[in-house]
Each structure stands twice: as structure tokens, then as C-alpha cells.
């Protein structure tokens, strides 16, 4: 496996964890600003990882 592919998988997993944690925090009525930060950063990491994996598979 390529180093870019492994890094893409790690970014995707970290992004997915951030999205899940932000969603759980948001639905439990946590601090709205922190929930949005987790959701935004999780989305950035997730989509960056997916695009990195997609770009290295070719």
C-alpha cells in the first residue's frame, strides 16, 4: 500500500469519528459552538481522506 493511501484511510477514520462525536454532542444538547467545530473539522478530515484515497487508487 502507498503512504498516501494509508494517510487517506487515517484521515477518513478521524473525520468519521469527529462527525459521530459532533452529532452525538449536538443531539444531547451540548454546547452548540463546540458541536459545530467537531462537525466542521470532522467533515473536512472525512472528505479530504476520501479524496486522497480516490486520487491514489488510479
Jmol script that loads the backbone (N, CA, C; Angstrom):
load data "model"
ATOM      1  N   UNK A   1       0.837  -1.190   0.000  1.00  0.00           N
ATOM      2  CA  UNK A   1       0.000   0.000   0.000  1.00  0.00           C
ATOM      3  C   UNK A   1       0.879   1.249   0.000  1.00  0.00           C
ATOM      4  N   UNK A   2       0.322   2.253  -0.569  1.00  0.00           N
ATOM      5  CA  UNK A   2       1.014   3.518  -0.687  1.00  0.00           C
ATOM      6  C   UNK A   2       0.863   4.336   0.601  1.00  0.00           C
ATOM      7  N   UNK A   3       1.810   5.195   0.884  1.00  0.00           N
ATOM      8  CA  UNK A   3       1.751   6.027   2.091  1.00  0.00           C
ATOM      9  C   UNK A   3       0.577   6.993   2.009  1.00  0.00           C
ATOM     10  N   UNK A   4       0.297   7.514   0.815  1.00  0.00           N
ATOM     11  CA  UNK A   4      -0.840   8.427   0.648  1.00  0.00           C
ATOM     12  C   UNK A   4      -2.159   7.715   0.926  1.00  0.00           C
ATOM     13  N   UNK A   5      -2.253   6.481   0.508  1.00  0.00           N
ATOM     14  CA  UNK A   5      -3.472   5.712   0.742  1.00  0.00           C
ATOM     15  C   UNK A   5      -3.674   5.449   2.230  1.00  0.00           C
ATOM     16  N   UNK A   6      -2.615   5.102   2.931  1.00  0.00           N
ATOM     17  CA  UNK A   6      -2.715   4.867   4.378  1.00  0.00           C
ATOM     18  C   UNK A   6      -3.092   6.159   5.102  1.00  0.00           C
ATOM     19  N   UNK A   7      -2.480   7.274   4.708  1.00  0.00           N
ATOM     20  CA  UNK A   7      -2.805   8.562   5.317  1.00  0.00           C
ATOM     21  C   UNK A   7      -4.254   8.952   5.017  1.00  0.00           C
ATOM     22  N   UNK A   8      -4.733   8.632   3.818  1.00  0.00           N
ATOM     23  CA  UNK A   8      -6.127   8.896   3.465  1.00  0.00           C
ATOM     24  C   UNK A   8      -7.092   8.084   4.311  1.00  0.00           C
ATOM     25  N   UNK A   9      -6.754   6.838   4.583  1.00  0.00           N
ATOM     26  CA  UNK A   9      -7.596   5.997   5.436  1.00  0.00           C
ATOM     27  C   UNK A   9      -7.633   6.547   6.856  1.00  0.00           C
ATOM     28  N   UNK A  10      -6.473   6.985   7.360  1.00  0.00           N
ATOM     29  CA  UNK A  10      -6.421   7.553   8.712  1.00  0.00           C
ATOM     30  C   UNK A  10      -7.250   8.825   8.791  1.00  0.00           C
ATOM     31  N   UNK A  11      -7.116   9.703   7.786  1.00  0.00           N
ATOM     32  CA  UNK A  11      -7.904  10.937   7.773  1.00  0.00           C
ATOM     33  C   UNK A  11      -9.403  10.649   7.705  1.00  0.00           C
ATOM     34  N   UNK A  12      -9.768   9.657   6.913  1.00  0.00           N
ATOM     35  CA  UNK A  12     -11.185   9.299   6.794  1.00  0.00           C
ATOM     36  C   UNK A  12     -11.736   8.796   8.124  1.00  0.00           C
ATOM     37  N   UNK A  13     -10.982   7.950   8.810  1.00  0.00           N
ATOM     38  CA  UNK A  13     -11.447   7.429  10.097  1.00  0.00           C
ATOM     39  C   UNK A  13     -11.532   8.532  11.153  1.00  0.00           C
ATOM     40  N   UNK A  14     -10.529   9.422  11.190  1.00  0.00           N
ATOM     41  CA  UNK A  14     -10.559  10.534  12.150  1.00  0.00           C
ATOM     42  C   UNK A  14     -11.738  11.451  11.848  1.00  0.00           C
ATOM     43  N   UNK A  15     -11.995  11.701  10.576  1.00  0.00           N
ATOM     44  CA  UNK A  15     -13.138  12.521  10.199  1.00  0.00           C
ATOM     45  C   UNK A  15     -14.467  11.892  10.567  1.00  0.00           C
ATOM     46  N   UNK A  16     -14.556  10.585  10.382  1.00  0.00           N
ATOM     47  CA  UNK A  16     -15.788   9.881  10.738  1.00  0.00           C
ATOM     48  C   UNK A  16     -16.021   9.926  12.243  1.00  0.00           C
ATOM     49  N   UNK A  17     -14.964   9.756  13.012  1.00  0.00           N
ATOM     50  CA  UNK A  17     -15.083   9.839  14.473  1.00  0.00           C
ATOM     51  C   UNK A  17     -15.508  11.245  14.892  1.00  0.00           C
ATOM     52  N   UNK A  18     -14.933  12.265  14.254  1.00  0.00           N
ATOM     53  CA  UNK A  18     -15.311  13.639  14.561  1.00  0.00           C
ATOM     54  C   UNK A  18     -16.757  13.931  14.215  1.00  0.00           C
ATOM     55  N   UNK A  19     -17.227  13.410  13.085  1.00  0.00           N
ATOM     56  CA  UNK A  19     -18.619  13.615  12.704  1.00  0.00           C
ATOM     57  C   UNK A  19     -19.575  12.927  13.672  1.00  0.00           C
ATOM     58  N   UNK A  20     -19.245  11.714  14.067  1.00  0.00           N
ATOM     59  CA  UNK A  20     -20.106  10.983  15.004  1.00  0.00           C
ATOM     60  C   UNK A  20     -20.119  11.679  16.365  1.00  0.00           C
ATOM     61  N   UNK A  21     -18.947  12.069  16.847  1.00  0.00           N
ATOM     62  CA  UNK A  21     -18.868  12.733  18.157  1.00  0.00           C
ATOM     63  C   UNK A  21     -19.608  14.074  18.133  1.00  0.00           C
ATOM     64  N   UNK A  22     -19.442  14.829  17.073  1.00  0.00           N
ATOM     65  CA  UNK A  22     -20.152  16.102  16.957  1.00  0.00           C
ATOM     66  C   UNK A  22     -21.656  15.910  16.867  1.00  0.00           C
ATOM     67  N   UNK A  23     -22.089  14.882  16.151  1.00  0.00           N
ATOM     68  CA  UNK A  23     -23.525  14.608  16.054  1.00  0.00           C
ATOM     69  C   UNK A  23     -24.119  14.177  17.379  1.00  0.00           C
ATOM     70  N   UNK A  24     -23.404  13.348  18.109  1.00  0.00           N
ATOM     71  CA  UNK A  24     -23.890  12.916  19.424  1.00  0.00           C
ATOM     72  C   UNK A  24     -23.936  14.094  20.384  1.00  0.00           C
ATOM     73  N   UNK A  25     -22.893  14.927  20.369  1.00  0.00           N
ATOM     74  CA  UNK A  25     -22.850  16.097  21.244  1.00  0.00           C
ATOM     75  C   UNK A  25     -23.958  17.085  20.882  1.00  0.00           C
ATOM     76  N   UNK A  26     -24.230  17.230  19.596  1.00  0.00           N
ATOM     77  CA  UNK A  26     -25.267  18.159  19.152  1.00  0.00           C
ATOM     78  C   UNK A  26     -26.653  17.682  19.558  1.00  0.00           C
ATOM     79  N   UNK A  27     -26.915  16.373  19.463  1.00  0.00           N
ATOM     80  CA  UNK A  27     -28.237  15.859  19.807  1.00  0.00           C
ATOM     81  C   UNK A  27     -28.456  15.798  21.316  1.00  0.00           C
ATOM     82  N   UNK A  28     -27.389  15.700  22.108  1.00  0.00           N
ATOM     83  CA  UNK A  28     -27.537  15.684  23.562  1.00  0.00           C
ATOM     84  C   UNK A  28     -27.722  17.085  24.131  1.00  0.00           C
ATOM     85  N   UNK A  29     -27.639  18.095  23.301  1.00  0.00           N
ATOM     86  CA  UNK A  29     -27.837  19.459  23.782  1.00  0.00           C
ATOM     87  C   UNK A  29     -26.589  20.060  24.376  1.00  0.00           C
ATOM     88  N   UNK A  30     -25.438  19.648  23.883  1.00  0.00           N
ATOM     89  CA  UNK A  30     -24.178  20.200  24.371  1.00  0.00           C
ATOM     90  C   UNK A  30     -23.979  21.622  23.891  1.00  0.00           C
ATOM     91  N   UNK A  31     -22.811  22.133  24.126  1.00  0.00           N
ATOM     92  CA  UNK A  31     -22.501  23.485  23.686  1.00  0.00           C
ATOM     93  C   UNK A  31     -22.523  23.499  22.160  1.00  0.00           C
ATOM     94  N   UNK A  32     -23.359  24.372  21.611  1.00  0.00           N
ATOM     95  CA  UNK A  32     -23.578  24.363  20.165  1.00  0.00           C
ATOM     96  C   UNK A  32     -22.309  24.717  19.398  1.00  0.00           C
ATOM     97  N   UNK A  33     -21.503  25.635  19.917  1.00  0.00           N
ATOM     98  CA  UNK A  33     -20.306  26.052  19.199  1.00  0.00           C
ATOM     99  C   UNK A  33     -19.301  24.901  19.107  1.00  0.00           C
ATOM    100  N   UNK A  34     -19.122  24.170  20.175  1.00  0.00           N
ATOM    101  CA  UNK A  34     -18.188  23.034  20.156  1.00  0.00           C
ATOM    102  C   UNK A  34     -18.708  21.941  19.227  1.00  0.00           C
ATOM    103  N   UNK A  35     -20.016  21.724  19.206  1.00  0.00           N
ATOM    104  CA  UNK A  35     -20.588  20.711  18.323  1.00  0.00           C
ATOM    105  C   UNK A  35     -20.320  21.053  16.867  1.00  0.00           C
ATOM    106  N   UNK A  36     -20.490  22.320  16.514  1.00  0.00           N
ATOM    107  CA  UNK A  36     -20.252  22.726  15.137  1.00  0.00           C
ATOM    108  C   UNK A  36     -18.780  22.626  14.765  1.00  0.00           C
ATOM    109  N   UNK A  37     -17.893  22.888  15.714  1.00  0.00           N
ATOM    110  CA  UNK A  37     -16.461  22.754  15.435  1.00  0.00           C
ATOM    111  C   UNK A  37     -16.126  21.293  15.143  1.00  0.00           C
ATOM    112  N   UNK A  38     -16.647  20.375  15.953  1.00  0.00           N
ATOM    113  CA  UNK A  38     -16.407  18.948  15.707  1.00  0.00           C
ATOM    114  C   UNK A  38     -16.991  18.523  14.362  1.00  0.00           C
ATOM    115  N   UNK A  39     -18.182  19.001  14.042  1.00  0.00           N
ATOM    116  CA  UNK A  39     -18.809  18.627  12.784  1.00  0.00           C
ATOM    117  C   UNK A  39     -18.045  19.183  11.586  1.00  0.00           C
ATOM    118  N   UNK A  40     -17.612  20.420  11.662  1.00  0.00           N
ATOM    119  CA  UNK A  40     -16.895  21.030  10.544  1.00  0.00           C
ATOM    120  C   UNK A  40     -15.531  20.378  10.348  1.00  0.00           C
ATOM    121  N   UNK A  41     -14.774  20.216  11.445  1.00  0.00           N
ATOM    122  CA  UNK A  41     -13.462  19.575  11.317  1.00  0.00           C
ATOM    123  C   UNK A  41     -13.589  18.118  10.888  1.00  0.00           C
ATOM    124  N   UNK A  42     -14.578  17.425  11.418  1.00  0.00           N
ATOM    125  CA  UNK A  42     -14.811  16.035  11.003  1.00  0.00           C
ATOM    126  C   UNK A  42     -15.141  15.939   9.528  1.00  0.00           C
ATOM    127  N   UNK A  43     -15.960  16.864   9.039  1.00  0.00           N
ATOM    128  CA  UNK A  43     -16.294  16.872   7.612  1.00  0.00           C
ATOM    129  C   UNK A  43     -15.092  17.167   6.737  1.00  0.00           C
ATOM    130  N   UNK A  44     -14.268  18.112   7.173  1.00  0.00           N
ATOM    131  CA  UNK A  44     -13.058  18.441   6.404  1.00  0.00           C
ATOM    132  C   UNK A  44     -12.128  17.235   6.341  1.00  0.00           C
ATOM    133  N   UNK A  45     -11.875  16.612   7.505  1.00  0.00           N
ATOM    134  CA  UNK A  45     -10.992  15.445   7.522  1.00  0.00           C
ATOM    135  C   UNK A  45     -11.572  14.292   6.705  1.00  0.00           C
ATOM    136  N   UNK A  46     -12.875  14.068   6.834  1.00  0.00           N
ATOM    137  CA  UNK A  46     -13.506  12.955   6.136  1.00  0.00           C
ATOM    138  C   UNK A  46     -13.404  13.120   4.626  1.00  0.00           C
ATOM    139  N   UNK A  47     -13.802  14.281   4.118  1.00  0.00           N
ATOM    140  CA  UNK A  47     -13.799  14.476   2.672  1.00  0.00           C
ATOM    141  C   UNK A  47     -12.384  14.599   2.102  1.00  0.00           C
ATOM    142  N   UNK A  48     -11.447  15.111   2.901  1.00  0.00           N
ATOM    143  CA  UNK A  48     -10.061  15.135   2.457  1.00  0.00           C
ATOM    144  C   UNK A  48      -9.506  13.722   2.355  1.00  0.00           C
ATOM    145  N   UNK A  49      -9.801  12.889   3.341  1.00  0.00           N
ATOM    146  CA  UNK A  49      -9.351  11.497   3.297  1.00  0.00           C
ATOM    147  C   UNK A  49      -9.950  10.721   2.147  1.00  0.00           C
ATOM    148  N   UNK A  50     -11.237  10.928   1.890  1.00  0.00           N
ATOM    149  CA  UNK A  50     -11.891  10.231   0.785  1.00  0.00           C
ATOM    150  C   UNK A  50     -11.290  10.656  -0.547  1.00  0.00           C
ATOM    151  N   UNK A  51     -11.068  11.962  -0.718  1.00  0.00           N
ATOM    152  CA  UNK A  51     -10.487  12.412  -1.980  1.00  0.00           C
ATOM    153  C   UNK A  51      -9.048  11.950  -2.140  1.00  0.00           C
ATOM    154  N   UNK A  52      -8.312  11.827  -1.027  1.00  0.00           N
ATOM    155  CA  UNK A  52      -6.946  11.327  -1.095  1.00  0.00           C
ATOM    156  C   UNK A  52      -6.925   9.851  -1.465  1.00  0.00           C
ATOM    157  N   UNK A  53      -7.839   9.077  -0.926  1.00  0.00           N
ATOM    158  CA  UNK A  53      -7.937   7.664  -1.291  1.00  0.00           C
ATOM    159  C   UNK A  53      -8.347   7.526  -2.756  1.00  0.00           C
ATOM    160  N   UNK A  54      -9.308   8.320  -3.163  1.00  0.00           N
ATOM    161  CA  UNK A  54      -9.784   8.248  -4.538  1.00  0.00           C
ATOM    162  C   UNK A  54      -8.683   8.629  -5.532  1.00  0.00           C
ATOM    163  N   UNK A  55      -7.854   9.595  -5.169  1.00  0.00           N
ATOM    164  CA  UNK A  55      -6.788  10.037  -6.049  1.00  0.00           C
ATOM    165  C   UNK A  55      -5.640   9.055  -6.154  1.00  0.00           C
ATOM    166  N   UNK A  56      -5.415   8.233  -5.138  1.00  0.00           N
ATOM    167  CA  UNK A  56      -4.287   7.299  -5.161  1.00  0.00           C
ATOM    168  C   UNK A  56      -4.668   5.941  -5.738  1.00  0.00           C
ATOM    169  N   UNK A  57      -5.926   5.652  -5.917  1.00  0.00           N
ATOM    170  CA  UNK A  57      -6.349   4.352  -6.435  1.00  0.00           C
ATOM    171  C   UNK A  57      -6.140   4.245  -7.943  1.00  0.00           C
ATOM    172  N   UNK A  58      -5.977   5.348  -8.629  1.00  0.00           N
ATOM    173  CA  UNK A  58      -5.875   5.331 -10.099  1.00  0.00           C
ATOM    174  C   UNK A  58      -4.562   4.789 -10.600  1.00  0.00           C
TER     175      UNK A  58
END
end "model"
wireframe off; spacefill off
backbone 0.3
color backbone group
